[in-house]
Amino acid sequence: MYIRRFEDLKLRRRLAALSQDGDSVAKYFGKLSKAWMQLSEYDPVLECSCGGCKCKTTKQAKEAREKEQR
């Protein structure tokens, strides 16, 4: 569990430190996309298992992730 947390924090720091510098927009976007994909492997949005999902937990978690990526 601690290794997973460490990787999560490491990836979040890497995301925060990313900058375009002299890269093209396409290359910079590729770096961002790769970092977000790696983060979602360590911190996936969990699916609700309440049956029919009336609690909106999954929807709220996905919206929070999308907001974080902006």
N, C-alpha and C positions, 0 to 999 in steps of 0.2 A: 504494500500500500504506500509506503513512504517513497519508494522508487518512482511509483506512478505520479505522486504529488510533485516530486522533484522534477520529473520530465515535464509535467504540466507547467510548472513555474518557469522552467528553463525555456520552453517554447513561447510562453507569454512574454517573457523578457526579450526574446529574439524578435518577436513580432513588434514589440514596442520600439525596438532599436532600429528596425528596418527603415532605410531611407533610399530614395531614388538615386542620389548622388549623380553620377554621369551615365547611369543606365538608361536605356530606352524605356518608354512606358510599358511596352510589351514584356521586356525582361523583368522590370520591377513588379508588374502584375503577376508574372510567373512566380517570382520569389514569394510574394504575399500569398498567392493561392497555395503554393506548396506548404508554407508554414501553417496556414489555416487547416489544410488537410491533415497535417501531422498532429496538430492540436486536437482535432476532432477524433483521431484515433485514441488519444489518451483521455479525452474528456468528451465522450459521445453524449448526444442528447438522448436521454432515456425515454423509452416508450411506456406509456401508461398501460397497466394491465387490469384496470377496474371493470372492463367489459362494456363496450359501447362508449367509453370515455366521455362521461358527463362532467368530469372534474376539470377538464381543460388543462391539465398539467403538462401534457406533451406540447400542446399549442403554445402555452406560455413559455416553456423551455426553448422551443424553436424560435419564437419571437425574440427572446432574450439573446440567443446566439446571433441572430441576424442583426440585432441592434449593436451588439458587441463588435461585429465585423465592419460596421460603418465607420 
